[in-house]
Amino acid sequence: MSTKRLLATLLASTALAGVAYAHAPEETVKPNFSHALPNLPGKSLVAVEVNYPPGAASRPHHHAHSAFIYAYVLSGEIESQVDDGPARIYRVGESFYEAPGSHHGISRNVSKTQPAKLLAVFVVDTGEKPLTTPDK
């Protein structure tokens, strides 16, 4: 193979890899529950179901400034990293939390063949939006 052809093949492969990365599957978020907390004036409980197709990941993000989040793995295995803590894999029945103001650097389905799902429960100032903001 000529050097020119090899270089063209490498460039094309690199370009396609970039396109594949740019279009990697992302999670879908489905509202599950939302209600004001009468014993905590100004606060609401909001729950969402986060579904990860095989190989999917959330973009790094942060949540509403007032949000305390409890996350519970319903199916599959999810790798998560909050702030400067270690990345950890959570399995069905395991949970983690995010304190207000935390940065969520990694949130992804570990499996390339099976979906994963978690329930995220927010205690947040009533009306504070958006609940999630991707990094720029």
VOBAMAR-847448 format. One line per 8 residues: number of its first residue (from 1); their letters; for each residue x, y, z of C-alpha. Coordinates in nm, 3 decimals, m for minus. Example, Ala and Ser with C-alpha at 12.3 -4.5 7.8 and 13.67 -1.06 7.14 Angstrom:
BEGIN
1 = as = 1.230:m0.450:0.780 | 1.367:m0.106:0.714
END
This chain:
BEGIN
1 = mstkrlla = 0.000:0.000:0.000 | 0.138:0.340:m0.092 | 0.208:0.598:0.175 | m0.051:0.828:0.020 | m0.321:0.561:0.032 | m0.228:0.461:0.389 | m0.245:0.824:0.501 | m0.585:0.869:0.332
9 = tllastal = m0.716:0.554:0.502 | m0.592:0.670:0.843 | m0.747:1.014:0.797 | m1.080:0.864:0.692 | m1.077:0.626:0.990 | m1.004:0.910:1.228 | m1.282:1.123:1.080 | m1.532:0.836:1.109
17 = agvayaha = m1.428:0.768:1.468 | m1.498:1.133:1.550 | m1.841:1.111:1.391 | m1.919:0.791:1.583 | m1.815:0.956:1.910 | m2.018:1.267:1.837 | m2.328:1.055:1.780 | m2.282:0.810:2.068
25 = peetvkpn = m2.616:0.725:2.229 | m2.725:0.939:2.521 | m2.960:0.875:2.807 | m3.330:0.957:2.803 | m3.499:1.113:3.104 | m3.865:1.043:3.182 | m4.050:1.240:3.452 | m4.187:1.005:3.718
33 = fshalpnl = m4.319:1.219:4.005 | m4.331:1.581:4.122 | m4.493:1.719:4.437 | m4.444:2.008:4.678 | m4.334:1.899:5.026 | m4.587:2.048:5.270 | m4.360:1.999:5.572 | m4.068:2.171:5.393
41 = pgkslvav = m4.208:2.500:5.260 | m4.054:2.602:4.929 | m3.920:2.251:4.855 | m4.042:1.985:4.613 | m3.971:1.618:4.557 | m3.909:1.539:4.190 | m3.832:1.191:4.056 | m3.710:1.102:3.708
49 = evnyppga = m3.629:0.772:3.541 | m3.296:0.783:3.355 | m3.267:0.519:3.080 | m2.929:0.437:2.926 | m2.918:0.233:2.605 | m2.619:m0.002:2.574 | m2.298:0.203:2.578 | m2.481:0.531:2.647
57 = asrphhha = m2.352:0.809:2.869 | m2.468:1.142:3.001 | m2.261:1.445:2.919 | m2.079:1.589:3.222 | m2.327:1.813:3.401 | m2.445:1.979:3.719 | m2.791:2.001:3.867 | m3.008:2.280:4.006
65 = hsafiyay = m2.811:2.462:4.279 | m3.058:2.365:4.553 | m3.088:1.999:4.448 | m3.003:1.712:4.679 | m3.020:1.396:4.467 | m3.063:1.032:4.562 | m3.003:0.787:4.274 | m3.108:0.420:4.282
73 = vlsgeies = m3.006:0.168:4.014 | m3.311:m0.019:3.883 | m3.137:m0.229:3.615 | m2.794:m0.283:3.465 | m2.470:m0.130:3.590 | m2.397:0.242:3.595 | m2.058:0.405:3.641 | m2.074:0.737:3.823
81 = qvddgpar = m1.828:0.999:3.939 | m1.937:1.299:4.146 | m1.699:1.591:4.199 | m1.342:1.472:4.264 | m1.453:1.141:4.412 | m1.352:0.810:4.256 | m1.546:0.667:3.965 | m1.753:0.375:4.090
89 = iyrvgesf = m1.980:0.114:3.932 | m2.324:0.078:4.091 | m2.531:m0.235:4.036 | m2.902:m0.314:4.073 | m3.022:m0.218:4.420 | m2.726:0.011:4.496 | m2.754:0.385:4.538 | m2.556:0.706:4.563
97 = yeapgshh = m2.625:1.072:4.629 | m2.520:1.410:4.497 | m2.501:1.706:4.735 | m2.626:2.048:4.621 | m2.377:2.212:4.385 | m2.206:1.884:4.289 | m2.057:1.822:3.945 | m2.141:1.489:3.779
105 = gisrnvsk = m1.840:1.409:3.559 | m1.926:1.050:3.469 | m2.265:0.883:3.440 | m2.274:0.594:3.195 | m2.400:0.247:3.122 | m2.110:0.008:3.168 | m2.257:m0.251:2.929 | m2.225:m0.231:2.552
113 = tqpaklla = m2.505:m0.490:2.510 | m2.764:m0.435:2.787 | m2.962:m0.123:2.886 | m2.938:0.032:3.233 | m3.185:0.239:3.432 | m3.182:0.449:3.746 | m3.435:0.646:3.946 | m3.310:0.993:4.043
121 = vfvvdtge = m3.499:1.165:4.325 | m3.443:1.538:4.375 | m3.527:1.750:4.678 | m3.515:2.093:4.517 | m3.642:2.447:4.559 | m3.993:2.450:4.412 | m3.984:2.581:4.058 | m3.604:2.582:4.019
129 = kplttpdk = m3.523:2.492:3.659 | m3.351:2.339:3.479 | m3.287:2.035:3.693 | m2.984:1.938:3.480 | m2.742:2.158:3.285 | m2.474:1.997:3.062 | m2.122:2.140:3.076 | m2.029:2.370:2.793
END
